[in-house]
């Protein structure tokens, strides 16, 4: 699969003042192709490319607010293994997972290292996530819109140690906010039917005024 990223310059950047936003380094041709051939497959390929570009362990997009979706049966895209997804659902972890419970109420990015883990059940949950290859470090970007009531969580993980993670935390937050909103907009376009404006209805209404 060809990456949609035109340049790898963002991967190990340490100078935020001299680096462009990720959307400026993504091939315009590839983005236009994604938008003209938008599907779950092409959006999934975009997510995989971002994962590779930033040397991440996983990326996972969760939206429980699209039509027909719920918090226990959300719309999802990403790179978590089917084994972990099945284990998560079988154990009903959505009611325990602080990534979901806190992310749903937050407006700011959340570093998983700062999530409360005093509960033995939560400790067990994160331990199992690591065993299933989710990643040692995690970051969640809450996304709101583009319409009222629509929200999602864009999660990314890495296997960095704490020092390495802190060194790249600023870069990831800065860049992934843009990527998260891009994915949210594309998911919205695929799943929300826009009926547009009925010109005939407007004409009838305008005529009734006269």
Secondary structure, DSSP 8 states (H G I E B T S, - for coil): ---SBS--TTTT---GGG---GGGTB-HHHHHHHHHT-SHHHHHHHHHHHHHHTT-SEEEEEES-STT--SSS-EEEE---HHHHHHHHHTTGGGT-HHHHHHTT-SS-EEGGGS---SHHHHHHHHHHHHTT--SEEEEEEEE-SSTT-EEEEEEEE---HHHHHHHHHHHHHHHHHHHHHHHHHHHHHHS------HHHHHHHHHHT-
